[in-house]
């Protein structure tokens, strides 16, 4: 049965990577038009390729992002390696200092944009800066890649970029923004239901405001302090602006790794603190989770299984309707009806889910008589209020 355990529910509803929306736009790091201009200008004589590389980088430092992507180097990897190279390159006038002007006995980290700005400046050492960066890219094989791309047409280059040359950082950025995407769906649904939440504008922009923090013992909002506060992605408020549901968002489309294990342990800790708080105050504050993704299958025992056992309500992209049903039980909103997607659920599954999450005063709608209700899409169901 679908409701036999939290695990059976989770794995029936689990979303594939492409079913979890991405919030915002992920920059692929490749401008095909600019790339073609670079490859088109590559000299026929291979002995001139390195000089040409220096020329295009010096004249347009923004091409660095295209070039590093072509050789599979992430933004972070490149700026760390350039920070090392620049940090160890001695000045001619004072060998105890590097070309950036600080001691060789130290090493500072600079973002990639910093090195691009160096190339755009008027420093007398700019020729050294260009040399260091070009040497770095040459060692990564950029000249061979440019030579290979030179004779390809636009469609061929586009295909290569989309299928083979997208870096790991793009995949990581997409994974992170899918997490924000799921959170954004829930926030928009809460707003459609007429609920108050923190951050108040999260339904408009999933990343516009900082996550709210509460005291570990009192669960009162306060400034973040390590060891003394818990952070949440969303907090649902009642009509008196009191928190009623604290929501964590944990989406993993790939191996959750140690981070996922740590977050799962934190979830258990939060629930223990919240249960003690409720027992002391007589409140019924709840811990909810936005959890989804096939990545949890890599380590079920130490991640998703632990969390499913402690969440008062867990929500997936396909089961966002549980937000409304749970809030109805808490008396925060009034749900008039729910209609499940019969292409996704059979009658036995619908009856089991309604028995577990529905309420006696909520109508299980199986026909089209919904004209007097406001209809809201909620994953694999429609909620009527």
Legacy VTK file of the C-alpha trace (Angstrom):
# vtk DataFile Version 3.0
C-alpha trace
ASCII
DATASET POLYDATA
POINTS 385 float
0.000 0.000 0.000
1.206 3.506 -0.788
0.833 4.652 2.844
2.358 1.537 4.393
5.349 3.618 5.539
6.857 7.061 4.944
9.389 5.315 2.710
6.750 3.752 0.436
5.163 7.183 0.048
8.463 8.887 -0.622
9.697 6.468 -3.260
6.357 6.358 -5.078
6.316 10.168 -5.347
10.055 10.708 -5.870
10.840 13.098 -8.706
13.436 12.567 -11.371
15.962 15.393 -11.795
14.108 16.966 -14.728
10.825 16.988 -12.778
12.267 19.307 -10.133
12.175 22.882 -11.456
15.244 25.108 -11.550
14.802 28.515 -9.939
16.392 31.205 -12.107
18.808 30.727 -14.975
22.057 28.779 -14.798
24.834 30.399 -16.821
26.414 27.736 -19.033
29.563 29.867 -19.407
29.678 29.596 -23.195
28.700 32.281 -25.693
28.639 30.344 -28.976
28.892 33.492 -31.105
31.931 34.740 -29.226
33.495 31.297 -29.301
33.157 31.155 -33.070
34.858 34.530 -33.410
37.744 33.241 -31.319
38.149 30.040 -33.325
37.684 31.808 -36.677
40.606 34.119 -35.941
42.979 31.315 -35.007
46.021 31.520 -37.346
46.723 28.654 -39.739
50.312 28.461 -38.492
50.284 26.615 -35.165
53.438 28.458 -34.111
51.327 31.616 -33.853
48.585 30.101 -31.717
50.057 31.037 -28.330
50.586 34.672 -29.405
46.991 34.724 -30.630
45.788 33.373 -27.272
47.571 36.204 -25.461
46.033 38.702 -27.868
42.403 37.636 -27.344
42.754 37.397 -23.545
44.398 40.802 -23.250
41.825 42.449 -25.512
38.795 40.748 -23.974
39.376 39.216 -20.508
35.761 37.948 -20.447
36.812 35.215 -22.915
38.571 33.515 -19.996
35.259 31.944 -18.921
34.735 30.449 -22.368
38.297 29.156 -22.547
38.304 27.536 -19.080
34.981 25.857 -19.810
36.377 24.363 -23.012
39.093 22.589 -21.022
36.733 21.484 -18.235
37.989 23.842 -15.511
35.475 25.282 -13.044
35.472 28.896 -11.890
36.558 27.865 -8.396
39.331 25.565 -9.551
40.763 28.221 -11.853
40.752 31.051 -9.331
42.409 28.863 -6.699
45.107 27.722 -9.107
45.677 31.253 -10.422
45.857 32.536 -6.835
48.655 30.028 -6.290
50.474 30.885 -9.539
50.308 34.641 -8.975
51.171 34.209 -5.296
54.376 32.333 -6.114
55.530 34.472 -9.069
58.393 36.647 -7.767
58.833 40.324 -8.479
62.059 41.296 -10.210
62.677 44.338 -7.970
61.954 42.594 -4.687
62.172 38.760 -4.810
60.572 38.517 -1.360
57.299 39.753 -2.880
55.104 38.282 -5.583
53.704 40.142 -8.619
50.608 41.080 -6.621
52.747 42.893 -4.063
52.494 40.695 -0.991
54.838 38.290 0.740
55.857 34.968 -0.767
55.369 33.549 2.719
51.619 34.009 2.449
48.925 32.992 -0.026
45.760 34.959 -0.634
42.696 33.756 -2.499
41.129 35.950 -5.185
37.967 35.402 -7.273
38.319 34.980 -11.018
36.871 38.436 -11.654
39.856 39.887 -9.800
42.258 38.453 -12.376
40.072 39.693 -15.223
40.259 43.185 -13.736
44.051 42.931 -13.596
44.052 42.399 -17.350
41.766 45.400 -17.858
43.981 47.735 -15.812
47.033 49.746 -16.766
49.633 48.112 -14.541
53.167 47.904 -15.897
53.055 44.239 -14.886
50.078 43.441 -17.089
52.275 41.583 -19.575
53.232 39.213 -16.731
49.594 38.764 -15.713
48.662 37.830 -19.283
51.578 35.415 -19.496
50.630 33.596 -16.285
47.007 33.131 -17.357
47.861 32.074 -20.910
50.464 29.611 -19.669
47.875 28.137 -17.334
45.330 27.657 -20.133
47.957 26.329 -22.525
48.940 23.660 -20.009
45.274 22.655 -19.783
45.250 22.053 -23.553
43.265 25.065 -24.759
45.248 25.482 -28.003
44.499 21.933 -29.105
40.796 22.425 -28.367
40.620 25.699 -30.331
42.360 24.072 -33.295
39.834 21.238 -33.214
36.864 23.638 -33.140
38.180 25.961 -35.843
36.648 24.092 -38.795
33.303 23.247 -37.178
30.060 25.060 -37.991
27.681 26.652 -35.492
25.450 23.588 -35.082
28.417 21.297 -34.527
29.973 23.607 -31.928
26.630 24.022 -30.150
26.167 20.256 -29.967
29.655 19.746 -28.549
29.149 22.433 -25.927
25.724 21.213 -24.796
26.535 17.514 -24.695
30.219 17.278 -23.800
31.692 20.528 -22.542
29.325 21.545 -19.748
31.442 21.699 -16.607
30.758 20.114 -13.248
30.124 23.545 -11.727
27.080 23.950 -13.997
25.697 20.616 -12.813
26.270 21.688 -9.207
24.610 25.052 -9.828
21.610 23.332 -11.390
21.339 20.927 -8.451
21.371 23.813 -5.973
18.832 25.804 -7.950
16.553 22.783 -8.218
16.483 22.856 -4.422
15.455 26.495 -4.573
12.936 25.590 -7.277
11.124 23.083 -5.066
11.149 25.545 -2.180
9.778 28.237 -4.505
6.882 25.963 -5.542
5.905 25.448 -1.911
6.183 29.169 -1.127
3.956 30.053 -4.104
1.451 27.432 -2.996
1.383 28.853 0.543
0.757 32.312 -0.892
-2.064 30.985 -3.089
-3.629 29.471 0.028
-3.506 32.893 1.701
-0.930 31.873 4.314
1.642 34.067 5.993
5.254 32.970 5.867
8.826 33.922 6.577
10.627 35.108 4.536
7.535 37.050 3.485
8.649 37.482 -0.137
9.907 33.959 -0.748
6.941 33.235 -3.023
8.211 36.013 -5.325
11.914 35.230 -5.190
13.303 32.061 -3.624
16.634 33.765 -2.885
15.581 37.349 -2.116
15.864 37.204 1.677
18.036 35.388 4.196
16.693 32.231 5.803
15.014 32.846 9.178
16.726 31.620 12.355
15.190 30.651 15.686
16.511 29.975 19.166
17.204 26.261 19.695
15.160 26.105 22.874
12.445 28.765 22.623
11.997 28.651 18.826
11.683 32.430 18.873
13.137 34.332 15.930
16.608 35.698 16.582
19.882 36.530 14.878
21.872 33.533 13.660
24.449 32.323 16.184
26.448 29.126 15.820
25.395 26.454 18.303
22.430 28.469 19.578
20.072 28.740 16.610
18.415 26.614 13.944
18.011 27.876 10.388
14.964 27.136 8.231
14.053 27.731 4.613
10.459 28.671 5.389
8.355 29.272 8.476
4.539 29.199 8.249
2.741 31.651 10.546
-0.749 31.534 12.003
-3.204 34.446 12.061
-1.447 35.886 15.126
1.931 35.699 13.337
3.039 32.830 15.553
5.162 30.130 13.889
3.285 26.870 13.393
5.486 24.986 10.925
9.248 25.129 10.495
10.294 23.911 7.045
13.605 22.506 5.871
14.279 22.098 2.154
16.564 19.180 1.278
16.617 18.184 -2.388
19.207 15.711 -3.641
19.273 14.702 -7.315
22.715 13.129 -6.859
24.662 11.499 -4.019
23.931 13.555 -0.841
27.376 12.684 0.523
28.503 13.767 3.964
26.524 16.995 3.693
23.296 15.024 3.416
24.224 12.877 6.399
25.015 15.956 8.496
21.761 17.678 7.530
19.814 14.516 8.373
21.421 14.405 11.806
20.541 18.057 12.286
16.923 17.302 11.374
16.742 14.693 14.139
18.279 17.192 16.589
15.767 19.885 15.609
12.863 17.505 16.158
14.143 16.549 19.612
14.383 20.226 20.613
10.961 21.013 19.136
9.289 18.109 20.940
10.751 19.317 24.256
9.557 22.845 23.515
6.041 21.632 22.712
5.912 19.457 25.834
6.922 22.425 28.001
4.644 25.024 26.411
1.687 22.894 25.354
2.120 24.108 21.770
1.816 22.037 18.588
4.575 23.520 16.464
5.611 21.179 13.682
8.711 20.291 11.680
8.133 19.868 7.965
10.496 18.866 5.204
10.599 19.589 1.497
12.465 16.443 0.485
12.822 14.976 -2.967
15.241 13.487 -5.472
16.654 10.099 -6.429
20.021 10.997 -4.868
18.800 9.774 -1.476
18.868 6.233 -2.871
22.680 6.358 -2.510
22.408 6.281 1.284
18.821 5.796 2.445
19.641 4.640 5.969
21.709 7.660 7.003
19.711 10.331 5.166
16.118 10.130 3.998
15.021 7.266 6.290
16.074 9.180 9.411
14.312 12.351 8.314
11.064 10.688 7.254
10.748 9.227 10.754
10.782 12.659 12.427
9.025 15.052 10.030
5.465 15.906 11.038
4.844 16.388 7.335
7.110 15.779 4.368
6.420 17.359 1.004
7.566 16.426 -2.489
7.076 18.128 -5.842
4.311 15.635 -6.659
2.637 15.861 -3.234
2.577 19.602 -2.510
-1.137 19.184 -1.752
-0.104 17.786 1.665
0.744 21.369 2.698
-2.918 22.392 2.405
-4.263 19.254 4.047
-1.907 19.631 7.006
-2.683 23.327 7.459
-6.395 22.473 7.400
-5.870 20.038 10.286
-4.011 22.743 12.199
-6.894 25.178 11.665
-4.798 27.662 9.694
-6.832 27.440 6.472
-10.099 25.910 5.287
-9.870 23.379 2.461
-13.147 22.533 0.759
-12.001 19.698 -1.440
-9.218 17.774 -3.128
-9.155 15.995 -6.469
-6.339 13.524 -7.059
-4.804 12.901 -10.480
-6.307 9.577 -11.542
-3.616 9.125 -14.196
-1.030 8.977 -11.404
-3.059 7.312 -8.618
-5.477 4.393 -8.694
-8.580 4.276 -6.471
-6.869 2.259 -3.733
-4.017 4.785 -3.530
-6.402 7.752 -3.501
-8.474 6.259 -0.689
-5.354 5.478 1.365
-3.882 8.963 0.958
-7.187 10.664 1.750
-7.684 8.519 4.825
-4.216 9.469 6.092
-4.070 13.165 5.169
-7.667 14.225 4.592
-10.281 15.399 7.094
-13.978 14.651 7.525
-14.951 18.179 6.471
-12.875 18.019 3.263
-14.640 16.710 0.189
-12.929 14.060 -1.915
-13.837 15.240 -5.395
-14.076 12.682 -8.146
-16.368 14.548 -10.554
-16.199 17.925 -12.279
-18.529 19.758 -9.861
-15.962 22.321 -8.684
-17.315 25.529 -10.218
-17.937 27.222 -6.868
-14.449 26.526 -5.514
-11.122 28.207 -6.166
-8.859 25.600 -7.770
-5.110 25.465 -7.067
-2.662 23.082 -8.728
-0.785 21.105 -6.075
1.425 18.469 -7.645
-0.541 15.332 -8.468
-3.770 16.797 -7.113
-5.863 19.945 -7.152
-6.860 21.716 -3.953
-10.134 23.631 -3.665
-10.599 26.463 -1.184
LINES 1 386
385 0 1 2 3 4 5 6 7 8 9 10 11 12 13 14 15 16 17 18 19 20 21 22 23 24 25 26 27 28 29 30 31 32 33 34 35 36 37 38 39 40 41 42 43 44 45 46 47 48 49 50 51 52 53 54 55 56 57 58 59 60 61 62 63 64 65 66 67 68 69 70 71 72 73 74 75 76 77 78 79 80 81 82 83 84 85 86 87 88 89 90 91 92 93 94 95 96 97 98 99 100 101 102 103 104 105 106 107 108 109 110 111 112 113 114 115 116 117 118 119 120 121 122 123 124 125 126 127 128 129 130 131 132 133 134 135 136 137 138 139 140 141 142 143 144 145 146 147 148 149 150 151 152 153 154 155 156 157 158 159 160 161 162 163 164 165 166 167 168 169 170 171 172 173 174 175 176 177 178 179 180 181 182 183 184 185 186 187 188 189 190 191 192 193 194 195 196 197 198 199 200 201 202 203 204 205 206 207 208 209 210 211 212 213 214 215 216 217 218 219 220 221 222 223 224 225 226 227 228 229 230 231 232 233 234 235 236 237 238 239 240 241 242 243 244 245 246 247 248 249 250 251 252 253 254 255 256 257 258 259 260 261 262 263 264 265 266 267 268 269 270 271 272 273 274 275 276 277 278 279 280 281 282 283 284 285 286 287 288 289 290 291 292 293 294 295 296 297 298 299 300 301 302 303 304 305 306 307 308 309 310 311 312 313 314 315 316 317 318 319 320 321 322 323 324 325 326 327 328 329 330 331 332 333 334 335 336 337 338 339 340 341 342 343 344 345 346 347 348 349 350 351 352 353 354 355 356 357 358 359 360 361 362 363 364 365 366 367 368 369 370 371 372 373 374 375 376 377 378 379 380 381 382 383 384
